[in-house]
Amino acid sequence: MLILEIGKLKTEVLEKYIFDNLKFNRKEVLVSGGTGLDNAVMDFGSDLIVASTDPITGASKNLGSLAINISVNDVSCQCADPVGVLMTLLIPPTANIEDLKTIVEDASRTARELNVDIVGGHTEVTDAVNKILLSTTVLGRVKKDKRPNIDSIKNGDIVAISKYIGIEGTSIIANEKDEVAEILTKEELDFAKSLSKEISVLKESRLASKYSVKHMHDITEGGLMGAVWETSRAINYGIRIYEDLIPILDVTKKITNFYEIDPRRLISSGSMLMIFDEEDFLKFQKEAKEKSIKVTKIGEVNSKNEAAILSSDTELILSDPGADELYKIL
């Protein structure tokens, strides 16, 4: 009997038991769920509708903000403007009304900051969960000629990411685990906790859309390794990443060293993986710098049908990363 691990389903399981059982007959459906694809795209006439859904399962703090951001990030991968959010809250009998109030206020504040409306959902108290489970579905819109063109990707295209790897994981661990205070200074701990405010990738997505970005993938569960491997599967090209170019914060290094986990496999919402033609990337990077958005070239597309991370003396061929490193701690 197949034993399921905590975290995202392994790709072979996802494809065999989920994707192979989904059949699409509507002509409006242009993009459906798949490995390395963060959302669905439907043609509703003048605009395309982009939809994505995600639960929050690895954190117990900042739930409202995380839930709004992660779904908005997914539709951002198609350069879509997020319009509405549906929010489902499953609440255990042990929770109280203050827990609910905090989550909804947090979600509402984040939605206002991103200019997206919470338009509905479902709220229920149930003993089917042992902690609050929050799931969001975001609907966005994009013009047909503004979507990233994955079919234009070619050998030698630039692979880049925004901000730093491990942002979300660093924030969650700093907020959830008391012993982190023993390895970080107060200033470092406050900074690590504050990274929960850096989870949105909407700004870099909107800017990337100006420069003919070819593909984007929000770096979530499985971290950079998972995102690179999934992207390679989605684009049907190899990807080479250079270890010494990967941007990582000192607080992330300290936390991951303490827990002996790999920051490259740590959940990283707040960082967007992007593919550009080299000339377009240089223009994008220049304006990003002017707007104080950190963007780093970390590798390139190649014709080999594999994803790999290269250091000075090793080549690590990537495969399905399995459960996120976060689950080893929480």
C-alpha positions as CSV (number, residue, x, y, z in Angstrom):
1,M,0.0,0.0,0.0
2,L,1.3,3.5,-0.9
3,I,2.1,5.6,2.2
4,L,1.4,9.3,1.8
5,E,4.0,11.7,3.2
6,I,3.0,15.0,4.9
7,G,3.2,17.9,2.4
8,K,2.5,18.2,-1.3
9,L,1.8,15.0,-3.1
10,K,4.8,13.6,-5.0
11,T,4.5,14.3,-8.6
12,E,4.1,10.7,-9.7
13,V,1.2,10.3,-7.3
14,L,-0.3,13.6,-8.3
15,E,-0.2,12.8,-12.0
16,K,-1.4,9.2,-11.6
17,Y,-4.3,9.7,-9.1
18,I,-5.3,13.3,-9.8
19,F,-4.3,14.7,-13.2
20,D,-5.0,11.4,-15.1
21,N,-8.5,11.4,-13.8
22,L,-9.3,14.9,-14.9
23,K,-10.8,15.4,-18.3
24,F,-11.5,18.8,-19.8
25,N,-14.2,19.3,-22.4
26,R,-14.9,23.1,-22.3
27,K,-13.3,25.1,-25.0
28,E,-12.9,28.0,-22.5
29,V,-10.3,26.1,-20.5
30,L,-6.9,27.0,-21.9
31,V,-4.6,25.9,-19.0
32,S,-5.5,23.4,-16.3
33,G,-3.6,22.0,-13.4
34,G,-0.2,20.4,-14.1
35,T,3.3,20.0,-12.7
36,G,5.0,23.4,-12.5
37,L,1.7,25.2,-13.4
38,D,0.3,27.4,-10.6
39,N,-3.1,28.1,-11.9
40,A,-5.9,27.5,-14.4
41,V,-6.6,29.9,-17.3
42,M,-10.0,30.3,-18.9
43,D,-11.1,32.3,-21.9
44,F,-14.1,34.4,-21.1
45,G,-14.0,36.6,-24.2
46,S,-12.2,39.9,-24.1
47,D,-10.2,38.9,-21.0
48,L,-8.7,35.6,-19.7
49,I,-9.8,34.5,-16.2
50,V,-6.9,33.1,-14.0
51,A,-7.8,31.1,-11.0
52,S,-5.8,29.4,-8.2
53,T,-6.5,27.9,-4.8
54,D,-4.3,27.1,-1.8
55,P,-4.6,26.1,1.9
56,I,-2.4,27.3,4.8
57,T,-1.3,24.2,6.7
58,G,2.2,24.8,7.9
59,A,1.7,27.9,10.0
60,S,-0.5,28.9,12.9
61,K,0.3,32.7,12.9
62,N,-0.2,35.3,10.2
63,L,-2.8,33.0,8.6
64,G,-4.9,35.7,7.0
65,S,-2.0,37.4,5.4
66,L,-0.4,34.2,4.2
67,A,-3.6,32.8,2.7
68,I,-4.3,35.9,0.7
69,N,-0.7,36.3,-0.5
70,I,-0.1,32.8,-1.6
71,S,-3.1,32.6,-3.9
72,V,-2.6,36.1,-5.3
73,N,1.0,35.0,-6.0
74,D,-0.2,32.1,-8.0
75,V,-2.4,34.1,-10.4
76,S,0.5,36.6,-10.6
77,C,2.4,33.9,-12.4
78,Q,0.2,34.6,-15.4
79,C,0.6,38.4,-15.1
80,A,-3.0,38.5,-14.0
81,D,-4.6,41.3,-11.9
82,P,-6.2,39.7,-8.9
83,V,-9.8,40.7,-8.5
84,G,-11.7,38.6,-6.0
85,V,-10.9,36.1,-3.2
86,L,-13.1,33.3,-1.9
87,M,-12.0,32.3,1.6
88,T,-12.9,29.0,3.4
89,L,-12.3,28.7,7.2
90,L,-12.6,25.3,9.0
91,I,-12.5,25.9,12.7
92,P,-12.0,23.3,15.4
93,P,-14.3,23.4,18.5
94,T,-11.2,24.3,20.6
95,A,-10.8,27.7,18.9
96,N,-12.4,30.9,20.0
97,I,-14.0,33.9,18.4
98,E,-10.8,36.0,18.9
99,D,-8.9,33.5,16.8
100,L,-11.5,34.0,14.0
101,K,-11.5,37.8,14.4
102,T,-7.6,38.0,14.2
103,I,-7.5,35.9,11.0
104,V,-10.2,37.8,9.2
105,E,-8.8,41.2,10.1
106,D,-5.4,40.1,8.9
107,A,-6.8,38.8,5.7
108,S,-8.8,41.9,5.1
109,R,-5.9,44.2,5.7
110,T,-3.7,42.2,3.3
111,A,-6.5,42.2,0.6
112,R,-6.8,45.9,0.8
113,E,-3.0,46.3,0.4
114,L,-3.1,44.2,-2.7
115,N,-6.3,45.8,-4.0
116,V,-8.2,42.5,-4.2
117,D,-11.7,42.0,-2.6
118,I,-12.7,39.1,-0.4
119,V,-16.0,38.3,-2.1
120,G,-17.3,35.2,-0.3
121,G,-16.4,31.8,1.0
122,H,-17.5,29.5,3.8
123,T,-16.9,29.4,7.6
124,E,-17.6,26.3,9.7
125,V,-16.8,24.9,13.1
126,T,-15.9,21.2,12.7
127,D,-14.1,18.5,14.7
128,A,-12.7,17.2,11.4
129,V,-9.7,19.5,12.0
130,N,-7.5,19.9,15.0
131,K,-6.4,23.5,14.2
132,I,-7.8,26.3,12.0
133,L,-7.6,25.4,8.3
134,L,-7.8,28.4,6.0
135,S,-8.0,28.0,2.2
136,T,-8.3,30.7,-0.4
137,T,-9.3,30.8,-4.1
138,V,-8.3,33.9,-6.1
139,L,-9.8,35.0,-9.5
140,G,-7.8,37.4,-11.6
141,R,-8.0,38.7,-15.1
142,V,-5.4,39.3,-17.9
143,K,-5.4,40.4,-21.5
144,K,-4.7,37.6,-23.9
145,D,-1.5,39.2,-25.2
146,K,-0.1,39.9,-21.7
147,R,0.3,36.3,-20.6
148,P,3.8,34.8,-20.4
149,N,4.5,32.8,-23.6
150,I,5.9,29.5,-22.4
151,D,6.2,28.3,-26.0
152,S,8.8,31.0,-26.8
153,I,11.3,29.6,-24.3
154,K,14.6,28.6,-25.9
155,N,18.1,27.3,-25.0
156,G,20.1,30.0,-23.3
157,D,17.2,32.0,-21.8
158,I,17.9,33.5,-18.4
159,V,16.5,32.0,-15.2
160,A,16.1,34.5,-12.4
161,I,14.4,34.8,-9.0
162,S,13.2,37.8,-7.0
163,K,14.2,38.6,-3.4
164,Y,15.7,35.6,-1.4
165,I,15.1,31.9,-1.1
166,G,13.4,30.7,2.2
167,I,11.6,33.9,3.0
168,E,8.3,32.3,4.0
169,G,10.0,29.4,5.8
170,T,12.3,31.7,7.8
171,S,9.3,33.8,8.9
172,I,7.2,30.8,9.9
173,I,10.0,29.2,11.9
174,A,10.9,32.4,13.6
175,N,7.2,33.0,14.6
176,E,6.5,29.4,15.6
177,K,9.6,28.1,17.4
178,D,10.7,29.8,20.7
179,E,14.2,28.3,20.5
180,V,15.0,30.5,17.5
181,A,15.6,33.3,20.0
182,E,18.6,31.4,21.3
183,I,20.4,31.5,17.9
184,L,19.5,35.0,16.7
185,T,20.0,38.4,18.2
186,K,16.8,40.4,19.0
187,E,17.2,42.5,15.9
188,E,17.7,39.4,13.8
189,L,14.7,37.7,15.3
190,D,12.5,40.7,14.8
191,F,13.7,40.9,11.1
192,A,13.1,37.2,10.6
193,K,9.5,37.5,11.9
194,S,8.9,40.5,9.8
195,L,9.6,38.6,6.6
196,S,5.9,37.6,6.7
197,K,5.3,41.0,5.2
198,E,7.5,40.2,2.1
199,I,5.4,37.2,0.9
200,S,3.8,39.0,-2.1
201,V,5.3,38.7,-5.5
202,L,2.7,40.9,-7.2
203,K,5.1,43.9,-7.8
204,E,7.7,41.9,-9.6
205,S,5.1,40.0,-11.6
206,R,3.6,43.3,-12.8
207,L,7.0,44.6,-13.7
208,A,8.0,41.4,-15.4
209,S,4.9,41.6,-17.7
210,K,6.4,44.7,-19.2
211,Y,9.4,42.8,-20.4
212,S,8.0,39.8,-22.1
213,V,8.6,37.3,-19.3
214,K,8.2,33.8,-20.7
215,H,7.3,31.9,-17.6
216,M,6.9,32.5,-13.9
217,H,6.6,30.1,-10.9
218,D,6.0,31.1,-7.3
219,I,8.5,29.3,-5.2
220,T,6.4,27.6,-2.5
221,E,6.5,24.1,-1.0
222,G,9.7,22.2,-1.9
223,G,11.6,25.5,-2.1
224,L,13.9,26.5,-4.9
225,M,14.8,22.8,-5.7
226,G,11.1,22.0,-6.1
227,A,10.4,25.1,-8.2
228,V,13.3,24.5,-10.6
229,W,12.5,20.8,-11.1
230,E,8.7,21.5,-11.6
231,T,9.6,24.4,-14.0
232,S,11.9,22.1,-16.0
233,R,9.0,19.7,-16.3
234,A,6.5,22.4,-17.3
235,I,8.7,24.0,-20.1
236,N,10.2,20.7,-21.4
237,Y,13.7,22.1,-21.2
238,G,16.6,21.5,-18.8
239,I,17.6,24.2,-16.3
240,R,21.1,24.8,-14.8
241,I,21.3,26.8,-11.6
242,Y,24.6,28.0,-10.1
243,E,24.9,27.5,-6.3
244,D,27.0,30.6,-5.7
245,L,24.4,32.9,-7.4
246,I,21.5,31.8,-5.2
247,P,20.5,34.7,-2.9
248,I,20.0,33.8,0.8
249,L,19.6,35.9,3.9
250,D,22.0,35.5,6.9
251,V,19.1,34.8,9.2
252,T,17.9,32.0,6.9
253,K,21.4,30.5,6.9
254,K,21.5,30.6,10.8
255,I,18.1,29.1,11.2
256,T,18.6,26.3,8.6
257,N,22.1,25.5,10.0
258,F,20.6,25.2,13.5
259,Y,17.9,22.8,12.4
260,E,20.2,21.1,9.9
261,I,17.8,21.6,7.0
262,D,18.4,22.5,3.4
263,P,17.4,26.2,2.6
264,R,17.1,25.2,-1.0
265,R,14.2,22.9,-0.1
266,L,12.5,25.4,2.3
267,I,9.1,26.9,1.4
268,S,9.9,30.3,-0.3
269,S,6.7,32.3,-1.1
270,G,7.9,35.8,-1.7
271,S,10.4,34.7,-4.3
272,M,9.3,34.3,-7.9
273,L,11.2,32.2,-10.4
274,M,11.2,33.8,-13.9
275,I,12.4,33.1,-17.4
276,F,13.4,35.8,-19.8
277,D,15.3,36.4,-23.0
278,E,18.6,37.8,-22.0
279,E,18.0,41.3,-23.5
280,D,14.6,41.5,-21.9
281,F,16.0,40.4,-18.5
282,L,18.7,43.1,-18.5
283,K,16.0,45.8,-19.1
284,F,13.8,44.2,-16.4
285,Q,16.6,44.0,-13.9
286,K,17.5,47.6,-14.5
287,E,14.0,48.9,-13.7
288,A,13.6,46.4,-10.8
289,K,16.7,47.9,-9.2
290,E,15.3,51.4,-9.7
291,K,12.1,50.3,-7.9
292,S,14.1,48.6,-5.1
293,I,13.0,45.1,-6.1
294,K,15.9,42.6,-5.8
295,V,16.2,40.4,-8.8
296,T,19.0,37.9,-9.3
297,K,20.1,35.8,-12.3
298,I,20.7,32.3,-11.0
299,G,21.1,30.2,-14.1
300,E,19.8,29.5,-17.6
301,V,17.7,27.2,-19.7
302,N,19.5,24.5,-21.6
303,S,18.7,21.7,-24.0
304,K,19.4,18.8,-21.5
305,N,16.2,17.3,-20.2
306,E,17.1,17.7,-16.6
307,A,17.3,20.3,-13.8
308,A,20.6,20.7,-11.9
309,I,22.3,22.9,-9.4
310,L,26.0,23.3,-10.1
311,S,28.7,24.3,-7.6
312,S,32.5,24.6,-8.1
313,D,33.0,20.8,-7.8
314,T,29.6,19.1,-7.9
315,E,26.5,18.8,-10.1
316,L,23.3,17.9,-8.2
317,I,20.6,16.5,-10.6
318,L,17.2,17.4,-9.2
319,S,14.2,15.2,-8.8
320,D,10.8,15.4,-7.1
321,P,11.9,17.1,-3.8
322,G,9.2,15.4,-1.7
323,A,8.1,17.0,1.6
324,D,9.2,20.5,2.4
325,E,11.9,20.9,5.0
326,L,9.5,22.9,7.1
327,Y,7.7,19.7,8.1
328,K,10.8,18.4,9.8
329,I,10.5,21.2,12.3
330,L,6.8,21.9,12.9
